């Protein structure tokens, strides 16, 4: 899997999405904002989170069917980022055969 130093810092996700791939597994890290239940229409209070999505090669996030994506959200904090990295690594290790097959898929 990627070296820990290769993962983007938490501050990166304030402004950017981060996508990558590793041996047949594609991934996306991005910040999400969700309205809290106690929010009103006039005063929208949002909860910030970090979402990680994985899917198989060869297509981009936008070109991949939602049913083929696995998503999980984490707190938007350094602890949440570390948990997100651990989850991504678990997804790779636990689904290696799936990713190996995805590497063989055709673009057509």
HUPE-V350738 format. One line per field, one symbol per residue. ss: DSSP state (@ for helix, = for strand, . for the rest). phi: phi as a letter, one per 40 degrees, with the letter a starting at -180 (. if undefined). burial: + if it has 24 or more other ideal C-beta (glycine too) atoms within 12 Angstrom, else -. A space follows every 10 residues. Layout:
ss=???
phi=???
burial=???
This chain:
ss=...@@@...@ @@@@...=== ==..====== =====..... .....===== ======.... .....@@@.= =====..@@@ @@@@@@@@@@ @@@@.@@@@@ @@@.....
phi=.ccdcccccd cdccbbcbba aafgbcaaba cbbbccdccb dcbcbbbcab bbbbacdbcc dccbcdccbb babbccaccc cccccccdcc ccccbdcccc cccccccc
burial=------++-+ --+----+-+ ++-+++++++ ++-------- --------++ +++++++--- +--+----++ ++-+-+---+ +--++-+++- ++-----++- -+------
